[in-house]
Amino acid sequence: MEHVDYCIIGGGIVGLATAYQLLRREPDASLVLLEAADTLAAHQTGHNSGVIHSGIYYAPGSLKARFSKAGARQTKEFCQEHGIPYREPGKLLVATTLLELERLAQLEERAAVHELDYERLDRRELLQREPNVTGLGALFIPSTGIVDYPAVARMLAQLVEREGGQVCTGARVTAISEHTDRVDVRTETGAYSCRQLVACAGLQSDRLAEAAGVDIDVQIIPFRGEYFELPAGKSGYVRHLIYPVPDPALPFLGVHLTPTVQGTITVGPNAVLGMAREGYPKFSVDFRDVARYAKFPGLWHVARANALTAAREVRNSLFKGSYLQECRKYAPGLAKADLLPYEAGIRAQAVRRDGTLIHDFLLAETDRMIHVLNAPSPAATAALPIGEHLASRAALRRSA
């Protein structure tokens, strides 16, 4: 059994950022990062829109608001320092109904509270800015950026290894045992004993916490986010990120058009209940995952409360024409032939037994462990300050 000061579980961007921040804080510490997949950034980090979020959506005082704004700045600085391409095309939040105009006004107030630069556009100004986009009005957030998050994750891994940390892929954790003076971790390939453990396990976060003996009242419900890509001939269809005005009762931002640093434009995602936590092809099913959440009362509370929304999302998933109508609310010139196949993502959404959707970051802590139970969007944007927060808590506990 190998003995280390810190063990990080999870090779997504949050786990890697935590390892990076720990070794910046304690360069002499020994550290191992364990990732179950054969590659880093294999799940949520590698299957998202690549957006550097401004933080406009999030409630003042929430961890999301705090970490998103700091994370946007730190992500851009990190990219500049390490030569990772990113751009700042800015985001247009487009209102297409009178209700959305009311919600847009609320977002404008929130932008002011968060001290974000913004510009309100009327219908004519929106059309001048984006000739292929229509709406009753829009809010422009110039600080919203785009980046390749897997590239950021790979650089973090290089820096962790450069500082003496171990980064192990193909190391699925099979057992965790907490003791008064240590935590023992077994994987399919080896065993470790650490002073402090930080689990950033994303889609498997609830299972890892339960395996470690932590009493939790949440379960991860997987939501598939299905994307399309516009054809190369429409790579300049929009200049900015184009987002609908979201429903504040839901943790999803709606189908949007996102230019990427690779020069393409993605469309999506929707949000439909996933039949597998880590199954990305359409119609993937993991019966173990389905059986787990089918027995969870929180899922059925969520289903009853959001039946109409769920039905619409299923329809959009099954029929490309229905999905297209979501896009044509603000981009009426798009046609079904413009929606080309693109790999889906799966979002880990923590839900309480009473059906409460957890909107903010959520941790479960013991004397020697920190489990990240919910790290929703904008976790990729906020990874560096989240990692700093987790590192400071782990280091404090180690020194106690």
C-alpha positions in Angstrom: 0.0 0.0 0.0 1.4 3.4 -1.0 1.2 6.2 1.6 0.5 9.8 0.4 -0.6 13.0 2.0 -3.5 13.6 -0.4 -5.7 11.4 -2.6 -7.9 13.0 -5.2 -10.6 10.9 -6.8 -11.7 12.2 -10.2 -9.7 13.2 -13.3 -12.2 15.8 -14.5 -11.3 19.5 -14.4 -12.5 20.0 -10.8 -10.4 17.1 -9.5 -7.4 18.2 -11.5 -7.8 21.8 -10.3 -7.9 20.6 -6.7 -4.7 18.7 -7.1 -3.1 21.6 -8.8 -4.1 24.0 -6.1 -3.0 21.7 -3.3 0.5 21.4 -4.8 0.7 25.1 -5.3 -0.2 25.5 -1.6 2.0 22.6 -0.3 4.8 21.9 -2.9 6.4 19.3 -0.6 3.2 17.3 -0.2 2.7 13.8 -1.7 -0.4 13.4 -3.8 -2.1 10.9 -6.1 -5.0 11.5 -8.4 -7.1 8.5 -9.4 -9.3 8.5 -12.5 -11.5 5.5 -13.4 -11.5 6.1 -17.1 -8.5 5.5 -19.4 -8.3 9.2 -20.2 -8.6 12.4 -18.3 -11.7 14.7 -18.8 -13.6 11.7 -20.1 -17.0 12.8 -18.9 -18.6 16.2 -18.1 -15.3 18.1 -18.7 -15.1 16.6 -22.2 -18.8 16.8 -23.1 -19.9 20.4 -22.7 -20.4 23.6 -24.7 -16.9 25.0 -23.8 -18.3 28.2 -22.4 -16.5 30.5 -19.9 -19.5 31.7 -18.1 -19.8 35.2 -16.7 -22.0 34.2 -13.7 -25.0 36.3 -14.6 -27.6 33.6 -13.8 -26.6 32.8 -10.2 -28.2 34.0 -7.0 -26.1 36.6 -5.2 -24.2 35.1 -2.3 -24.3 31.5 -3.7 -21.1 29.5 -4.3 -22.0 29.5 -8.0 -22.0 33.3 -8.2 -18.8 33.6 -6.1 -16.9 30.9 -8.0 -18.1 31.7 -11.5 -17.0 35.3 -11.6 -13.6 34.5 -10.1 -13.3 31.4 -12.3 -13.9 33.3 -15.5 -11.1 35.6 -14.7 -8.7 32.8 -13.5 -9.5 30.6 -16.4 -8.6 33.3 -18.9 -5.4 34.1 -17.0 -4.5 30.4 -16.9 -5.0 30.1 -20.6 -2.9 33.2 -21.3 -0.1 31.9 -19.0 0.0 28.5 -20.6 -0.8 29.3 -24.3 -4.2 27.7 -24.4 -6.5 29.3 -27.0 -9.6 31.0 -25.9 -11.9 33.8 -27.2 -14.4 36.3 -25.8 -17.2 36.6 -28.4 -19.7 37.5 -25.7 -23.2 36.2 -25.1 -26.6 37.4 -26.3 -29.5 36.3 -24.1 -32.5 36.6 -26.5 -36.1 37.1 -25.3 -38.7 35.8 -27.7 -41.9 36.2 -25.6 -43.3 38.9 -23.2 -42.6 36.6 -20.2 -39.0 36.2 -21.3 -38.7 40.0 -21.6 -39.7 40.2 -17.9 -37.1 37.6 -17.0 -34.6 39.4 -19.1 -35.2 42.5 -17.0 -34.5 40.5 -13.9 -31.3 39.2 -15.4 -30.3 42.8 -16.2 -30.7 43.6 -12.5 -28.7 40.6 -11.5 -25.9 41.6 -13.9 -25.8 45.0 -12.2 -25.6 43.2 -8.7 -22.7 41.1 -9.9 -21.0 44.2 -11.4 -20.9 42.6 -14.9 -20.6 44.7 -18.0 -23.8 44.4 -20.1 -25.7 46.1 -22.8 -29.5 46.0 -23.4 -30.6 45.7 -27.0 -34.0 46.2 -28.6 -35.3 44.2 -31.5 -33.6 46.4 -34.1 -30.3 46.5 -32.4 -30.3 42.8 -32.0 -30.9 42.3 -35.7 -28.1 44.7 -36.5 -25.7 42.8 -34.2 -26.8 39.3 -35.4 -28.7 39.3 -38.8 -29.7 35.6 -38.4 -31.2 36.0 -34.9 -34.6 37.4 -34.1 -36.2 38.4 -30.8 -38.1 41.1 -28.9 -34.9 42.1 -27.2 -31.6 40.9 -25.8 -29.0 41.3 -23.1 -25.4 41.3 -24.3 -22.7 40.1 -21.8 -19.3 40.8 -23.4 -17.2 38.8 -20.9 -18.6 35.4 -21.9 -15.9 33.3 -23.5 -15.2 30.0 -25.1 -12.3 27.5 -24.5 -11.4 23.9 -25.0 -11.8 22.5 -21.4 -10.1 19.2 -22.1 -7.0 21.2 -23.1 -7.2 23.1 -19.8 -7.5 19.7 -18.0 -4.5 18.3 -19.8 -2.4 21.3 -18.8 -3.5 21.0 -15.2 -2.4 17.3 -15.2 1.0 18.3 -16.7 1.5 20.8 -13.9 0.4 18.4 -11.2 3.0 15.8 -12.5 5.6 18.5 -12.8 5.2 19.3 -9.1 5.6 15.6 -8.2 2.0 14.5 -8.1 0.9 11.2 -9.6 -1.9 11.1 -12.1 -3.3 7.6 -12.6 -5.9 6.7 -15.2 -7.6 3.4 -15.4 -7.7 3.4 -11.6 -11.3 2.7 -10.7 -11.9 3.0 -6.9 -13.4 -0.2 -5.5 -13.3 0.6 -1.7 -12.8 3.5 0.7 -12.3 3.1 4.4 -11.9 6.1 6.8 -9.9 5.7 10.0 -9.0 8.2 12.7 -5.6 8.8 11.3 -6.0 8.0 7.6 -8.2 7.0 4.7 -7.5 3.7 2.8 -8.4 3.6 -0.9 -8.4 0.5 -3.0 -8.5 0.5 -6.8 -8.6 -2.1 -9.5 -4.8 -1.6 -9.9 -3.5 -0.7 -6.4 -4.0 0.6 -2.9 -3.3 3.9 -1.2 -3.4 5.3 2.3 -3.8 9.1 2.6 -4.1 11.7 5.3 -6.9 13.5 3.4 -9.2 12.5 0.6 -11.1 14.7 -1.8 -13.6 13.0 -4.1 -14.6 14.9 -7.2 -16.3 12.0 -8.8 -19.0 13.8 -10.9 -21.5 11.3 -12.2 -20.4 8.7 -9.6 -20.1 11.1 -6.6 -23.1 9.7 -4.6 -21.9 6.2 -5.0 -18.3 7.1 -3.9 -19.7 8.9 -0.8 -21.9 6.0 0.1 -19.0 3.5 -0.4 -17.0 5.6 2.0 -19.7 5.4 4.6 -20.9 9.0 4.3 -24.6 9.5 5.1 -26.1 11.5 2.3 -29.7 12.4 1.3 -29.1 13.1 -2.4 -28.7 11.0 -5.5 -27.2 11.8 -8.8 -29.8 11.8 -11.6 -28.2 11.8 -15.1 -29.6 14.2 -17.7 -28.5 13.7 -21.3 -27.6 16.9 -23.1 -27.9 16.2 -26.8 -26.1 18.5 -29.3 -25.9 19.1 -33.0 -23.4 20.9 -35.1 -24.0 23.3 -37.9 -22.4 22.5 -41.3 -19.1 24.1 -42.3 -20.9 26.4 -44.6 -22.6 28.0 -41.6 -19.5 28.4 -39.4 -20.1 32.1 -39.4 -23.9 31.9 -38.9 -23.6 33.8 -35.6 -20.7 35.9 -34.1 -21.8 35.6 -30.5 -23.1 32.9 -28.2 -26.9 32.9 -28.6 -28.9 31.8 -25.5 -32.6 31.7 -24.8 -33.7 33.3 -21.6 -33.8 30.4 -19.1 -36.7 29.3 -16.8 -35.3 30.2 -13.3 -37.1 27.2 -11.8 -34.9 24.8 -13.8 -31.1 24.2 -13.6 -30.8 24.0 -17.4 -30.0 27.0 -19.7 -31.9 25.8 -22.8 -30.8 25.0 -26.4 -28.2 27.6 -27.5 -25.8 28.3 -30.4 -22.2 28.3 -29.4 -19.2 29.1 -31.5 -16.2 27.0 -30.5 -12.5 27.7 -30.5 -12.2 25.1 -33.3 -14.3 27.3 -35.6 -17.5 25.4 -35.6 -20.9 26.1 -34.1 -22.7 23.7 -31.7 -26.4 23.6 -31.1 -27.7 22.5 -27.8 -28.0 20.9 -25.3 -31.5 19.8 -24.4 -32.0 18.0 -21.1 -33.6 14.5 -21.1 -33.4 11.9 -18.4 -30.5 9.6 -19.1 -30.7 5.8 -19.1 -27.0 5.5 -18.3 -24.6 7.7 -16.3 -21.7 7.2 -18.7 -23.5 6.0 -21.9 -23.1 8.7 -24.6 -24.5 7.0 -27.7 -28.3 7.6 -28.1 -30.5 5.0 -26.4 -27.6 3.8 -24.1 -29.0 1.9 -21.1 -27.3 0.8 -17.9 -29.8 -1.2 -16.0 -27.9 -0.8 -12.8 -28.2 3.0 -13.1 -31.9 2.8 -14.0 -32.7 0.5 -11.2 -31.0 2.8 -8.7 -32.9 6.0 -9.6 -36.2 4.2 -10.2 -36.2 3.3 -6.5 -35.3 6.8 -5.5 -38.4 8.9 -4.5 -36.7 12.2 -5.4 -36.8 11.3 -9.1 -40.6 10.8 -9.0 -41.1 14.0 -7.2 -39.1 15.8 -9.9 -41.0 14.0 -12.7 -44.4 15.0 -11.3 -43.4 18.6 -10.8 -42.0 18.9 -14.3 -44.1 16.6 -16.4 -44.8 19.0 -19.2 -41.2 20.0 -19.5 -40.1 16.4 -19.4 -42.5 15.5 -22.2 -41.3 18.3 -24.4 -37.6 17.3 -23.8 -38.4 13.7 -24.7 -40.2 14.8 -27.9 -37.2 17.0 -28.8 -34.9 14.1 -28.2 -36.8 11.7 -30.4 -37.7 14.1 -33.3 -35.2 16.4 -34.9 -38.0 18.6 -36.1 -39.1 19.3 -32.6 -35.6 20.1 -31.5 -35.3 22.4 -34.5 -38.3 24.4 -33.3 -36.4 25.2 -30.1 -33.6 26.8 -32.2 -36.0 28.5 -34.6 -37.5 30.5 -31.8 -34.5 32.8 -32.1 -32.8 31.5 -35.3 -35.7 31.1 -37.7 -33.5 30.5 -40.8 -32.1 27.2 -39.6 -33.4 24.0 -41.3 -33.4 20.4 -40.3 -30.6 19.6 -42.7 -28.4 22.1 -40.7 -28.5 19.9 -37.6 -25.5 17.5 -38.0 -24.7 14.8 -35.5 -22.5 15.7 -32.5 -21.6 13.8 -29.4 -23.9 14.1 -26.4 -23.0 15.0 -22.8 -24.4 13.8 -19.5 -25.0 16.2 -16.6 -24.8 14.9 -13.0 -27.7 16.5 -11.2 -28.0 16.0 -7.5 -31.6 15.6 -6.2 -32.8 15.3 -2.6 -35.2 12.6 -1.6 -38.0 15.1 -1.4 -37.4 16.1 -5.1 -35.4 19.3 -4.5 -33.0 20.0 -7.4 -29.7 21.1 -5.9 -28.8 24.3 -7.8 -25.6 25.2 -6.0 -22.4 23.3 -5.3 -22.8 20.8 -2.5 -20.1 19.2 -0.3 -20.2 16.4 2.3 -17.4 16.4 4.8 -15.9 14.1 7.5 -12.8 14.5 9.5 -10.6 13.1 6.7 -12.7 13.3 3.6 -14.4 15.9 1.4 -16.9 14.7 -1.2 -18.2 17.0 -3.9 -21.8 15.8 -4.3 -22.9 18.5 -6.8 -20.8 20.4 -9.2 -23.1 21.7 -11.9 -22.5 24.2 -14.6 -20.5 26.5 -14.3 -18.1 24.0 -12.6 -15.7 24.0 -15.6 -15.5 27.8 -15.5 -15.2 27.8 -11.8 -12.8 24.9 -11.5 -9.8 26.9 -10.3 -11.5 28.7 -7.4 -13.4 25.6 -6.5 -10.1 23.7 -6.4 -8.6 26.4 -4.3 -11.6 26.2 -1.9 -11.3 22.4 -1.6 -7.5 22.6 -1.3 -7.7 25.1 1.6 -10.3 22.9 3.4 -8.3 19.7 3.0 -5.0 21.4 4.0 -6.6 22.9 7.1 -7.9 19.4 8.1 -4.5 17.8 7.5 -2.8 20.4 9.7 -5.4 20.0 12.5 
